[in-house]
Amino acid sequence: MPTYVLGISAYYHDSAAALLADGEIVAAVQEERFTRKKHDADYPANAVQYCLDQAGITAKDLDFVAFYDKPILKFHRLIETYLGFAPIGLKSFSKAVPIWLGKKLHMRSMLTKSLGTKPKNRYVFPEHHESHAASAFFPSPFEEAAIVTMDGVGEWATTSIAVGEGNKMRMLKEVRFPHSIGLLYSAFTYYCGFKVNSGEYKLMGLAPYGEPKYEKLIRDHLIDLRDDGSFRLDQSYFNYCQGLTMTGPKFHELFGSDPRRPETDLEQRQMDLAASVQKVTEDVMLRTVRHAHEVTGKQNLCLAGGVALNCVGNGKVLREGPFDKIWIQPAAGDAGGALGCAQMVWHNLLNKPRTVKAADSQRGSLLGPKYESDEIRDFLQGENIVFEECQGEDQLADRVAELIEDENVIGWFQGPMEFGPRALGSRSIIGDARSPKMQSVMNLKIKFRESFRPFAPIVLRDDASEYFDIEPRHDSPYMLIVAPVRDEKRKDVEGGLHGLDKLKQLRSVIPAVTHVDYSARLQTVDGEYNPRLANMMKSFKQRTGCPVLINTSFNVRGEPIVCTPQDALRCFLGTEMDVLVLENFVIRRVAQQDLPEVDREKYLSAFALD
């Protein structure tokens, strides 16, 4: 019987479970996809059960259970921090400590109670950054690599450098709390009126609308940055150690106002603040990876941690850093720690060999639930939905390509669900990147989010270098690299426009996915793991000559990415999407006579909008 290792991340942000059988990934999935609660941090009961079901086992068959950090060490950091700031921070202390005393310090007993049994061997608790680093290196396509992890904070580490060789990984250096580039970025996320731990994407998307006017203030007052990427933050400006907010009065005085109230109008100053902290963050990332190259001597780089989801910074690292190749864990945040801690057990603890695969061993990160056609047909018939059933892959590809060419917005639901925050063509909303109106239509009528938010392109891998400034030897299958649109695909625009007015200008032949700074967060598609998507894109290219489409996650603002056909239909009916494609079934809104009742306002209000 195989040796089964279950990895779990929980109780902080984005709970998840991942299961290995003799070192091979059986499944990995986030709890939020089942509970429909964005960034669900509770014990991932549904995710664990899904993983067990995929292997055809019960919890009693588990040999090892790994948890992605060391709760006791994290609690020590919490207590030491509060003592360092006492008596300030009593309110925050009184809120946090009872939760720890009630459950987080008793992780073994909590896990045993939740699983209903103990593992046959034992529980394992790697450190937080060990789990992140393992998730980046062990599935990577590299025999050897430097590994950089950057996030808010684990137990103490906020930035770490490690090295991976064969089936082993060693931690080498770290920056420790309270000095954290992730928390610096989150502080500006909070100050600009977005929600911490989910609004960082918005800050990154807002940055190209501004100028880095506050960069010098940040460097002069907030951060002391050294050549090797190490740094210290002046804690007198922040409140995250002792309070319930990220920034303090001194921070507000430095930048000239209190934090922006959420949902109020964005001003140019928020755009300039975003541009400023983004530029500093990119500098920290570049200095850190250059130092990692020096201390490890490796030519390949693996990245993980929440900061590794800063795809603008990743693009800079790829183009300007010293490494030949980089690989970024697609579930770079805490969810990926579930996979990493399981792999730590298999390779570092049990000393099991590692097989390196040419692309990677994460199967396109398509590691979640999938649904069969018979099940979907029965569901649609039960809901009295009018649908077309395509016979064969070519018929489906041609039909959907035709609908996209006619400027329909498509809900695309195919195969196993993605593991990680990005929709990679299994649970996606897709549209025509050539359409000038598509960005605003999808933002305001489909996603119900801010108009400035950029959309990502998916592009056939063989055509990527024709449209984007990325070398043919580099790939971006996980939508974690930003690259400029090539000069010959750009359009000249008049100067003089500022802020969100820049949205009015068409900047390229694919305007719906070209950001205001001519950048794009691209995903390359080659068909190995999602052949149906590649086939449809080839059909679209044959019809239009364009190998590029819009790809955004299949959800509305505040909602997790859809998991089941039921989730997909509910999202379709709750928005102004034109077409829903569930496997080989095509559902057009205009073809429906009697749609199931979905109260749109109630549906949208069910999710906590930022």
C-alpha positions as CSV (number, residue, x, y, z in Angstrom):
1,M,0.0,0.0,0.0
2,P,1.4,3.5,-0.8
3,T,2.7,5.8,1.9
4,Y,0.2,8.7,2.3
5,V,1.2,12.1,3.5
6,L,-1.5,14.8,4.1
7,G,-0.5,18.4,4.3
8,I,-2.7,21.0,5.9
9,S,-2.7,24.8,6.1
10,A,-5.2,26.4,8.4
11,Y,-6.2,29.0,11.0
12,Y,-4.6,32.1,9.4
13,H,-5.4,32.7,5.8
14,D,-6.5,30.5,2.9
15,S,-6.8,27.0,4.5
16,A,-6.0,24.1,2.2
17,A,-5.2,20.4,2.0
18,A,-2.9,18.4,-0.2
19,L,-2.3,14.7,-0.3
20,L,0.7,12.7,-1.6
21,A,0.8,9.0,-2.3
22,D,4.4,7.7,-2.5
23,G,5.4,11.3,-3.2
24,E,3.1,11.9,-6.1
25,I,0.4,14.6,-5.8
26,V,-3.0,13.1,-5.6
27,A,-5.0,16.3,-5.0
28,A,-4.7,19.8,-3.6
29,V,-7.5,22.2,-3.0
30,Q,-8.5,25.3,-0.9
31,E,-11.3,25.1,1.6
32,E,-12.9,28.4,0.3
33,R,-14.0,26.6,-2.9
34,F,-16.3,24.3,-1.0
35,T,-17.6,26.7,1.7
36,R,-17.9,29.7,-0.7
37,K,-16.3,31.8,2.0
38,K,-13.4,33.9,0.5
39,H,-10.0,33.0,2.1
40,D,-11.7,30.6,4.5
41,A,-9.2,30.1,7.3
42,D,-10.9,27.4,9.3
43,Y,-9.9,23.8,9.5
44,P,-10.2,22.6,5.8
45,A,-12.6,19.7,6.5
46,N,-14.0,19.7,3.0
47,A,-10.6,19.9,1.3
48,V,-9.3,17.1,3.4
49,Q,-12.2,14.9,2.6
50,Y,-11.9,15.6,-1.1
51,C,-8.2,14.6,-1.0
52,L,-9.0,11.4,0.8
53,D,-11.8,10.6,-1.6
54,Q,-9.5,11.1,-4.6
55,A,-7.2,8.5,-3.2
56,G,-10.0,6.1,-2.1
57,I,-8.8,6.1,1.5
58,T,-9.9,7.2,4.9
59,A,-8.0,9.2,7.5
60,K,-7.0,5.9,9.2
61,D,-4.8,5.2,6.2
62,L,-2.7,8.3,6.6
63,D,0.9,7.6,7.5
64,F,1.9,11.2,8.2
65,V,0.0,14.4,8.7
66,A,2.0,17.7,8.3
67,F,0.9,21.1,9.4
68,Y,2.4,24.1,7.5
69,D,4.0,25.9,10.5
70,K,5.0,25.7,14.1
71,P,2.1,27.1,16.3
72,I,4.1,27.2,19.5
73,L,6.9,29.2,17.9
74,K,4.4,31.5,16.3
75,F,2.8,32.0,19.8
76,H,6.2,32.8,21.2
77,R,6.6,35.6,18.6
78,L,3.1,36.9,19.4
79,I,3.8,37.1,23.2
80,E,7.3,38.5,22.8
81,T,5.9,41.2,20.4
82,Y,3.1,42.2,22.8
83,L,5.5,42.3,25.7
84,G,7.8,44.5,23.7
85,F,5.1,47.1,23.2
86,A,3.2,46.8,26.5
87,P,1.0,48.4,27.8
88,I,0.2,49.6,24.3
89,G,-1.7,46.9,22.3
90,L,-3.8,45.6,25.2
91,K,-6.9,45.5,23.0
92,S,-5.2,43.5,20.3
93,F,-3.6,41.2,22.9
94,S,-7.0,40.5,24.6
95,K,-8.5,39.7,21.2
96,A,-5.8,37.3,20.0
97,V,-4.6,35.4,23.0
98,P,-7.9,33.7,24.0
99,I,-8.1,32.2,20.4
100,W,-4.6,30.8,20.8
101,L,-5.2,29.4,24.3
102,G,-8.5,28.0,23.2
103,K,-7.3,26.0,20.2
104,K,-4.2,27.0,18.3
105,L,-1.7,25.8,20.9
106,H,-3.3,22.4,20.9
107,M,-2.8,21.6,17.2
108,R,-2.2,17.9,17.6
109,S,-5.3,17.3,19.6
110,M,-7.3,19.6,17.2
111,L,-6.1,17.7,14.2
112,T,-6.8,14.4,15.8
113,K,-10.3,15.5,16.7
114,S,-11.0,16.8,13.2
115,L,-9.6,13.8,11.4
116,G,-11.2,11.3,13.8
117,T,-7.9,9.5,14.2
118,K,-4.1,9.9,14.5
119,P,-1.7,9.3,11.6
120,K,-0.1,5.8,11.7
121,N,3.3,7.4,12.2
122,R,3.2,11.0,13.5
123,Y,2.4,14.6,13.0
124,V,5.1,16.8,11.5
125,F,5.4,20.6,11.9
126,P,7.9,22.3,9.6
127,E,8.5,26.0,10.0
128,H,6.3,28.3,7.8
129,H,9.0,29.3,5.4
130,E,10.3,25.7,5.1
131,S,6.8,24.8,3.9
132,H,6.8,27.7,1.4
133,A,10.3,26.9,0.2
134,A,9.5,23.2,-0.2
135,S,6.4,24.0,-2.2
136,A,8.5,26.1,-4.6
137,F,11.5,23.7,-5.0
138,F,10.2,20.1,-4.9
139,P,7.6,20.4,-7.7
140,S,9.9,22.6,-9.8
141,P,11.7,21.5,-13.0
142,F,15.1,22.1,-11.5
143,E,17.6,19.6,-10.0
144,E,19.2,22.5,-8.2
145,A,18.0,26.0,-7.4
146,A,18.2,28.9,-5.1
147,I,14.9,29.4,-3.2
148,V,13.5,32.8,-2.0
149,T,10.4,33.1,0.2
150,M,8.9,36.5,0.9
151,D,5.6,37.1,2.7
152,G,4.1,38.9,5.7
153,V,5.4,36.7,8.5
154,G,5.5,33.0,9.4
155,E,6.7,32.3,12.9
156,W,9.6,34.9,12.8
157,A,10.9,34.8,9.2
158,T,9.5,37.3,6.7
159,T,12.1,36.8,4.0
160,S,14.3,33.7,3.6
161,I,16.9,32.3,1.3
162,A,17.3,28.5,0.9
163,V,19.0,26.1,-1.5
164,G,17.6,23.0,-3.0
165,E,19.7,20.1,-4.4
166,G,18.2,16.9,-5.6
167,N,15.8,15.7,-2.8
168,K,17.0,18.0,-0.1
169,M,16.5,21.6,0.9
170,R,18.3,23.7,3.4
171,M,17.4,27.1,4.8
172,L,20.3,29.6,4.8
173,K,19.4,33.1,5.7
174,E,16.4,35.1,6.8
175,V,14.9,38.6,7.7
176,R,12.8,38.5,10.8
177,F,9.6,40.1,12.1
178,P,8.7,42.9,12.5
179,H,10.7,43.8,9.4
180,S,8.7,42.5,6.4
181,I,8.3,43.6,2.8
182,G,5.0,41.8,2.7
183,L,3.7,43.8,5.7
184,L,5.1,47.1,4.2
185,Y,3.0,46.4,1.0
186,S,0.0,45.5,3.1
187,A,0.4,48.7,5.1
188,F,0.0,50.7,1.9
189,T,-2.9,48.4,0.8
190,Y,-4.6,49.3,4.0
191,Y,-3.7,53.0,3.8
192,C,-5.1,53.2,0.2
193,G,-8.4,51.8,1.4
194,F,-8.2,48.2,0.3
195,K,-8.6,45.0,2.4
196,V,-5.3,43.5,3.7
197,N,-4.6,39.9,2.5
198,S,-6.8,40.3,-0.6
199,G,-6.4,44.0,-1.8
200,E,-2.7,43.7,-2.6
201,Y,-3.7,42.7,-6.1
202,K,-5.6,46.0,-6.4
203,L,-2.7,48.0,-5.2
204,M,-0.4,46.4,-7.8
205,G,-3.0,47.0,-10.5
206,L,-3.4,50.6,-9.5
207,A,0.3,51.4,-9.5
208,P,0.7,52.0,-13.3
209,Y,-1.8,54.9,-13.1
210,G,0.5,56.8,-10.8
211,E,4.0,58.2,-10.5
212,P,6.4,57.1,-7.7
213,K,6.3,60.5,-6.1
214,Y,6.5,59.1,-2.5
215,E,9.4,56.7,-3.2
216,K,11.9,59.0,-1.5
217,L,9.7,59.4,1.5
218,I,9.5,55.6,1.9
219,R,13.2,55.1,1.5
220,D,14.1,58.1,3.8
221,H,11.6,57.3,6.6
222,L,10.1,53.8,6.5
223,I,12.8,51.4,5.2
224,D,16.5,51.0,5.6
225,L,17.4,48.8,2.6
226,R,20.9,47.2,2.2
227,D,22.6,46.0,-0.9
228,D,22.0,42.3,0.0
229,G,18.2,42.9,0.2
230,S,18.1,42.8,4.0
231,F,16.2,45.7,5.5
232,R,14.7,47.2,8.6
233,L,11.4,49.1,9.0
234,D,11.0,52.0,11.3
235,Q,8.2,50.6,13.6
236,S,7.2,54.1,14.9
237,Y,5.2,54.5,11.6
238,F,3.3,51.2,11.8
239,N,0.7,49.7,14.1
240,Y,0.6,46.0,13.1
241,C,2.7,44.8,16.0
242,Q,0.5,46.2,18.8
243,G,-2.8,47.3,17.2
244,L,-5.6,46.3,15.0
245,T,-4.6,48.4,12.0
246,M,-1.6,48.5,9.8
247,T,-0.5,52.1,10.0
248,G,-0.3,54.6,12.8
249,P,-0.6,58.4,13.3
250,K,3.0,59.1,12.3
251,F,2.5,57.3,9.0
252,H,-0.6,59.3,8.3
253,E,1.2,62.6,9.1
254,L,4.1,61.6,6.8
255,F,1.8,61.0,3.8
256,G,-0.5,63.9,4.6
257,S,-3.9,62.3,5.5
258,D,-5.7,59.5,7.3
259,P,-6.3,56.2,5.4
260,R,-8.7,56.4,2.5
261,R,-12.2,55.1,3.5
262,P,-13.1,51.9,1.6
263,E,-15.4,52.3,-1.4
264,T,-14.8,56.1,-1.7
265,D,-13.5,57.6,-4.9
266,L,-9.9,56.9,-5.7
267,E,-7.6,59.9,-6.1
268,Q,-4.4,60.5,-7.9
269,R,-2.5,60.3,-4.5
270,Q,-3.5,56.7,-4.0
271,M,-2.2,55.9,-7.5
272,D,1.1,57.6,-6.7
273,L,1.3,55.8,-3.4
274,A,0.7,52.5,-5.1
275,A,3.4,53.3,-7.7
276,S,5.9,54.3,-5.0
277,V,5.6,51.2,-2.8
278,Q,5.5,48.9,-5.9
279,K,8.9,50.4,-7.0
280,V,10.4,49.9,-3.6
281,T,9.1,46.3,-3.4
282,E,10.6,45.5,-6.8
283,D,14.0,46.9,-5.6
284,V,13.8,44.7,-2.5
285,M,12.9,41.6,-4.6
286,L,15.8,42.3,-7.1
287,R,18.4,42.8,-4.3
288,T,17.2,39.7,-2.5
289,V,17.4,37.4,-5.5
290,R,20.8,38.8,-6.5
291,H,22.1,38.0,-3.0
292,A,20.5,34.5,-3.2
293,H,22.4,34.0,-6.4
294,E,25.7,35.0,-4.7
295,V,25.3,32.8,-1.6
296,T,24.0,29.7,-3.4
297,G,25.8,29.8,-6.7
298,K,22.8,28.3,-8.5
299,Q,21.5,29.3,-11.9
300,N,17.9,28.6,-11.3
301,L,15.5,30.3,-8.9
302,C,12.3,29.2,-7.1
303,L,9.9,31.7,-5.5
304,A,7.1,31.3,-3.0
305,G,5.3,33.3,-0.3
306,G,2.7,36.0,-0.8
307,V,5.1,38.5,-2.3
308,A,5.8,35.9,-5.1
309,L,2.2,36.7,-6.3
310,N,3.5,40.2,-7.2
311,C,3.8,39.3,-10.9
312,V,5.1,42.8,-11.8
313,G,8.0,42.2,-9.5
314,N,8.4,38.6,-10.8
315,G,8.7,40.0,-14.3
316,K,11.5,42.3,-13.2
317,V,13.3,39.4,-11.6
318,L,13.0,37.4,-14.8
319,R,14.2,40.2,-17.0
320,E,16.8,41.9,-14.8
321,G,17.8,39.2,-12.3
322,P,20.9,37.0,-12.5
323,F,19.1,33.7,-12.9
324,D,18.8,31.7,-16.1
325,K,15.3,30.4,-15.3
326,I,12.8,30.9,-12.5
327,W,9.8,28.8,-11.3
328,I,7.1,30.2,-9.1
329,Q,4.8,28.1,-7.0
330,P,1.3,28.8,-8.4
331,A,-0.2,28.6,-4.9
332,A,2.5,30.9,-3.6
333,G,0.4,32.0,-0.6
334,D,-0.5,30.1,2.5
335,A,-2.6,27.5,0.6
336,G,0.6,26.3,-1.0
337,G,2.1,25.6,2.4
338,A,-0.2,22.5,2.6
339,L,1.6,21.0,-0.4
340,G,5.0,22.1,0.7
341,C,4.8,20.7,4.2
342,A,3.7,17.3,2.8
343,Q,6.7,17.3,0.4
344,M,9.0,18.3,3.2
345,V,8.0,15.0,5.0
346,W,8.4,12.9,1.9
347,H,11.8,14.3,0.7
348,N,13.6,15.9,3.7
349,L,12.3,13.7,6.5
350,L,11.9,10.3,4.8
351,N,14.8,10.9,2.4
352,K,12.8,9.7,-0.6
353,P,14.1,10.3,-4.1
354,R,12.8,13.1,-6.3
355,T,12.1,12.8,-10.0
356,V,12.4,16.1,-11.8
357,K,10.1,16.6,-14.8
358,A,10.8,18.9,-17.7
359,A,7.9,21.2,-17.1
360,D,7.2,20.6,-13.4
361,S,5.4,18.0,-11.4
362,Q,2.4,20.0,-10.5
363,R,0.3,19.0,-13.5
364,G,-0.6,22.5,-14.4
365,S,-1.8,23.0,-10.9
366,L,-5.1,21.4,-12.0
367,L,-5.4,19.4,-8.8
368,G,-9.0,20.0,-7.7
369,P,-12.5,18.5,-8.4
370,K,-13.8,17.7,-11.9
371,Y,-17.3,16.7,-13.0
372,E,-18.4,14.2,-15.6
373,S,-20.7,15.0,-18.6
374,D,-23.5,12.7,-17.5
375,E,-23.6,14.4,-14.1
376,I,-23.7,17.9,-15.7
377,R,-26.4,16.8,-18.2
378,D,-28.7,15.5,-15.4
379,F,-28.1,18.7,-13.5
380,L,-29.0,21.0,-16.4
381,Q,-32.1,19.0,-17.3
382,G,-33.2,19.1,-13.7
383,E,-33.0,22.9,-13.8
384,N,-34.8,23.1,-17.2
385,I,-31.8,24.7,-18.9
386,V,-31.8,24.9,-22.7
387,F,-28.3,23.7,-23.9
388,E,-26.4,22.7,-26.9
389,E,-24.4,19.5,-26.5
390,C,-21.3,19.5,-28.7
391,Q,-20.2,16.2,-30.2
392,G,-16.5,16.1,-30.3
393,E,-13.7,18.5,-29.4
394,D,-13.5,20.3,-32.7
395,Q,-17.2,21.1,-32.7
396,L,-17.0,22.6,-29.2
397,A,-13.8,24.6,-30.1
398,D,-15.4,26.0,-33.2
399,R,-18.7,26.9,-31.5
400,V,-17.1,28.7,-28.6
401,A,-14.6,30.5,-30.8
402,E,-17.5,31.7,-32.9
403,L,-19.3,33.0,-29.8
404,I,-16.2,34.8,-28.6
405,E,-15.6,36.4,-32.0
406,D,-19.1,37.8,-31.7
407,E,-18.1,39.6,-28.5
408,N,-19.9,37.2,-26.1
409,V,-18.5,36.9,-22.6
410,I,-18.0,33.2,-21.8
411,G,-18.1,31.3,-18.5
412,W,-15.6,28.5,-19.2
413,F,-15.8,25.4,-16.9
414,Q,-13.6,22.5,-17.8
415,G,-11.8,19.6,-16.1
416,P,-10.1,19.7,-12.7
417,M,-10.2,23.0,-10.7
418,E,-7.1,25.0,-10.2
419,F,-5.1,25.0,-7.0
420,G,-4.0,28.6,-6.1
421,P,-5.5,32.0,-6.6
422,R,-5.4,32.1,-10.4
423,A,-7.9,30.8,-12.9
424,L,-5.8,29.0,-15.4
425,G,-8.5,27.9,-18.0
426,S,-10.5,25.5,-16.0
427,R,-12.7,27.9,-14.1
428,S,-12.4,31.1,-16.2
429,I,-14.3,33.9,-17.8
430,I,-13.1,34.4,-21.3
431,G,-13.5,37.1,-23.9
432,D,-12.1,38.7,-27.0
433,A,-8.9,40.6,-26.2
434,R,-9.2,42.7,-29.4
435,S,-12.5,44.3,-28.2
436,P,-12.1,47.9,-27.0
437,K,-15.1,47.6,-24.7
438,M,-14.4,44.2,-23.1
439,Q,-12.4,45.4,-20.1
440,S,-15.1,47.8,-18.8
441,V,-17.9,45.4,-19.7
442,M,-16.3,42.5,-17.8
443,N,-15.3,44.6,-14.8
444,L,-18.6,46.4,-14.3
445,K,-21.2,44.0,-15.5
446,I,-19.6,40.6,-14.9
447,K,-17.1,40.9,-12.1
448,F,-18.7,43.9,-10.3
449,R,-15.3,45.3,-9.4
450,E,-13.4,48.5,-9.9
451,S,-13.0,49.7,-13.5
452,F,-9.2,50.1,-13.2
453,R,-8.6,46.4,-12.6
454,P,-6.6,44.9,-15.5
455,F,-7.4,41.6,-17.1
456,A,-4.9,39.0,-18.0
457,P,-4.3,37.5,-21.5
458,I,-4.0,33.9,-22.3
459,V,-1.9,33.2,-25.3
460,L,-0.8,30.1,-27.2
461,R,2.7,29.4,-26.1
462,D,4.2,29.3,-29.6
463,D,2.8,32.8,-30.3
464,A,3.7,34.5,-26.9
465,S,6.9,36.1,-28.1
466,E,5.1,37.6,-31.1
467,Y,2.8,39.6,-28.8
468,F,4.8,40.0,-25.6
469,D,8.4,40.8,-24.6
470,I,9.2,37.3,-23.3
471,E,11.9,35.0,-24.6
472,P,10.7,31.8,-26.3
473,R,12.6,29.7,-23.7
474,H,10.6,31.3,-20.9
475,D,7.1,30.2,-20.1
476,S,4.3,31.5,-17.9
477,P,1.8,28.7,-17.5
478,Y,0.6,30.0,-14.1
479,M,-0.1,33.7,-14.9
480,L,2.7,34.8,-12.5
481,I,4.8,36.9,-14.9
482,V,4.1,40.4,-16.2
483,A,5.7,41.2,-19.6
484,P,5.5,44.3,-21.8
485,V,3.4,44.2,-25.0
486,R,5.8,44.2,-27.9
487,D,6.3,47.6,-29.6
488,E,4.9,46.4,-33.0
489,K,1.6,45.5,-31.3
490,R,1.3,48.9,-29.6
491,K,-0.7,51.9,-30.7
492,D,0.4,55.5,-30.1
493,V,-1.6,57.5,-27.6
494,E,-1.7,61.2,-26.9
495,G,-0.1,62.4,-23.7
496,G,-1.7,64.6,-21.0
497,L,-4.2,62.1,-19.5
498,H,-3.8,61.2,-15.9
499,G,-5.2,58.6,-13.5
500,L,-8.2,56.6,-14.6
501,D,-8.6,58.8,-17.7
502,K,-5.9,56.6,-19.2
503,L,-8.4,53.8,-19.5
504,K,-10.0,55.7,-22.4
505,Q,-7.0,55.1,-24.6
506,L,-6.5,52.0,-26.8
507,R,-2.9,51.0,-26.3
508,S,-2.5,48.0,-28.5
509,V,-4.1,45.6,-30.9
510,I,-5.3,43.6,-27.8
511,P,-6.6,46.6,-25.8
512,A,-8.7,44.6,-23.3
513,V,-5.5,43.0,-21.8
514,T,-3.0,45.8,-22.2
515,H,-2.5,47.8,-19.0
516,V,-1.9,51.5,-19.1
517,D,1.8,51.0,-18.9
518,Y,1.7,48.6,-21.9
519,S,2.2,45.6,-19.6
520,A,0.2,42.4,-19.4
521,R,0.1,39.5,-16.8
522,L,0.2,36.7,-19.3
523,Q,-0.5,33.0,-19.2
524,T,0.9,30.8,-21.9
525,V,-1.1,27.8,-23.0
526,D,0.4,24.7,-24.8
527,G,-2.4,22.1,-24.3
528,E,-0.5,19.6,-22.3
529,Y,-2.7,19.9,-19.2
530,N,-5.7,21.8,-20.7
531,P,-6.0,20.5,-24.3
532,R,-9.6,21.7,-24.6
533,L,-8.6,25.3,-23.9
534,A,-5.7,25.1,-26.4
535,N,-8.0,23.6,-29.0
536,M,-10.5,26.4,-28.7
537,M,-7.8,29.0,-28.8
538,K,-6.4,27.5,-32.0
539,S,-9.9,27.6,-33.5
540,F,-10.2,31.3,-32.5
541,K,-6.8,32.0,-34.1
542,Q,-7.9,30.4,-37.3
543,R,-11.0,32.5,-37.4
544,T,-9.4,35.8,-36.4
545,G,-5.6,35.5,-36.8
546,C,-5.3,36.4,-33.1
547,P,-3.9,33.8,-30.6
548,V,-4.8,35.9,-27.5
549,L,-7.9,35.9,-25.3
550,I,-8.9,37.5,-22.0
551,N,-8.8,35.1,-19.1
552,T,-10.2,36.1,-15.6
553,S,-11.3,34.0,-12.7
554,F,-14.9,32.6,-12.8
555,N,-16.4,34.5,-9.9
556,V,-17.7,37.9,-8.9
557,R,-16.0,40.3,-6.6
558,G,-15.8,38.9,-3.0
559,E,-16.6,35.3,-4.1
560,P,-14.2,32.4,-4.4
561,I,-13.6,30.9,-7.8
562,V,-16.5,28.6,-8.7
563,C,-16.0,24.9,-7.9
564,T,-19.1,23.0,-9.0
565,P,-21.5,23.2,-12.0
566,Q,-24.1,24.6,-9.5
567,D,-21.7,27.4,-8.5
568,A,-21.0,28.1,-12.2
569,L,-24.7,28.3,-13.1
570,R,-25.5,30.5,-10.1
571,C,-22.7,32.9,-11.0
572,F,-23.8,32.9,-14.7
573,L,-27.4,33.8,-13.7
574,G,-26.3,36.4,-11.2
575,T,-24.3,38.4,-13.7
576,E,-24.7,39.6,-17.3
577,M,-22.5,36.8,-18.7
578,D,-23.7,35.8,-22.2
579,V,-22.7,32.1,-22.4
580,L,-21.9,29.3,-20.0
581,V,-19.8,26.4,-21.2
582,L,-19.9,23.4,-18.8
583,E,-17.6,20.8,-20.3
584,N,-19.2,20.1,-23.7
585,F,-22.5,21.8,-23.0
586,V,-23.0,25.3,-24.3
587,I,-25.7,27.4,-22.6
588,R,-26.7,30.7,-24.1
589,R,-28.6,33.3,-22.1
590,V,-30.8,34.3,-25.1
591,A,-31.9,30.7,-25.6
592,Q,-33.5,30.3,-22.2
593,Q,-37.2,30.5,-21.8
594,D,-37.6,30.0,-18.0
595,L,-34.4,30.6,-16.0
596,P,-34.1,29.3,-12.4
597,E,-34.8,32.1,-9.9
598,V,-31.7,33.9,-8.8
599,D,-32.1,37.1,-6.9
600,R,-29.1,39.0,-8.2
601,E,-28.9,41.5,-5.4
602,K,-29.2,38.7,-2.8
603,Y,-26.6,36.7,-4.6
604,L,-24.1,39.5,-4.8
605,S,-24.7,40.6,-1.2
606,A,-23.9,37.1,0.0
607,F,-20.2,37.9,-0.5
608,A,-18.3,40.3,1.7
609,L,-17.3,43.0,-0.8
610,D,-14.0,44.8,0.1
